Amino acid sequence: MIRLLLETVPGHHVLLVTDRASGLYRKLGFDDEEQAAMSLVVGQWLKPRP
């Protein structure tokens, strides 16, 4: 489900806040941002769709 949602936001910065699922988000390509948050840039940062 998370991958389907990410496909709809190319070029956007996605930040997930969690205190229990960081391992799952890390497996999906997210990086540790802060103590309980994970982030991922989908595609290229702020590159508009063709």
Sequence and secondary structure as in RCSB ss.txt:
>XXXX:A:sequence
MIRLLLETVPGHHVLLVTDRASGLYRKLGFDDEEQAAMSLVVGQWLKPRP
>XXXX:A:secstr
 HHHHHHT TT EEEEE SS HHHHHHTT EEEETTEEEEE SSTT    
